[in-house]
Amino acid sequence: MIQSKSPAVEAYELDKARKQEQERGGELDQALEDTFPASDPVSHSITSVAGAPAATTPTDRQDLLGGVRAWVKDNPIAAVAITAAVAWMIGSSR
């Protein structure tokens, strides 16, 4: 007498096999993502130009101001601490 598996057991085994296949695919994708920075080619060129730095223009000042604003936005506690220290030094010199 041949015993066949119940439909519930067959469905469970199929679901388990499907999950294992997805996990193997996910592991492969994760391994590929983990090696991605190492797969980028190294740049051998240098893009700097010799000579004196260019004169400061209003656009350079605006870029500097934008950089300072971005730093303050990223580091608000440090910005407050620096401001308080400068204010204290100015106040104590009077």
C-alpha positions in Angstrom: 0.0 0.0 0.0 1.5 3.4 -1.1 1.0 6.3 1.3 0.6 9.6 -0.4 1.2 12.9 1.3 -1.8 15.0 2.2 -2.4 18.2 0.3 -1.5 20.2 3.4 1.9 18.5 3.7 2.6 19.0 0.0 1.6 22.7 0.2 3.9 23.1 3.3 6.8 21.5 1.5 6.3 23.6 -1.6 6.1 26.8 0.5 9.2 25.8 2.4 11.1 25.1 -0.8 10.0 28.4 -2.3 11.2 30.3 0.8 14.5 28.6 0.8 14.9 29.5 -2.9 14.1 33.2 -2.1 16.6 33.2 0.7 19.3 31.8 -1.5 18.6 34.5 -4.1 18.5 37.2 -1.4 21.9 36.0 0.0 23.4 36.2 -3.5 22.0 39.7 -4.0 23.3 40.8 -0.6 26.8 39.3 -1.3 26.8 41.2 -4.6 25.8 44.5 -2.9 28.5 43.9 -0.2 31.2 43.7 -2.9 30.0 46.7 -4.9 32.4 49.4 -3.8 35.4 47.0 -4.4 34.2 46.5 -8.0 34.5 50.1 -8.9 37.6 50.9 -10.9 40.3 53.1 -9.4 40.7 56.5 -11.0 44.3 57.2 -12.0 43.8 60.8 -13.2 44.3 64.0 -11.2 42.0 66.9 -11.9 43.8 69.7 -10.0 45.3 72.6 -11.8 48.6 74.1 -10.7 48.7 77.8 -9.9 47.4 80.4 -7.4 43.9 80.0 -6.2 41.3 82.0 -8.0 40.1 85.4 -6.5 37.1 85.2 -4.2 34.0 86.1 -6.1 30.5 86.7 -4.8 29.5 83.2 -5.9 32.4 81.7 -3.9 31.1 83.6 -0.8 27.6 82.3 -1.4 29.0 78.8 -1.7 30.9 79.3 1.6 27.7 80.6 3.3 25.7 77.7 2.0 28.3 75.3 3.3 28.2 77.0 6.7 24.4 76.8 6.8 24.5 73.1 5.9 27.1 72.5 8.7 24.9 74.3 11.2 21.9 72.4 10.1 23.8 69.1 10.5 25.4 70.1 13.8 23.0 72.4 15.7 24.4 71.6 19.2 28.0 72.3 18.1 26.9 75.5 16.4 25.1 76.7 19.6 28.2 75.9 21.7 30.5 77.8 19.4 28.2 80.8 19.3 27.9 80.7 23.1 31.7 80.5 23.5 32.3 83.5 21.1 29.6 85.5 22.8 31.2 84.8 26.2 34.6 85.8 25.0 33.3 89.0 23.6 31.3 89.7 26.7 34.2 89.0 29.0 36.5 91.4 27.1 34.2 94.4 27.8 
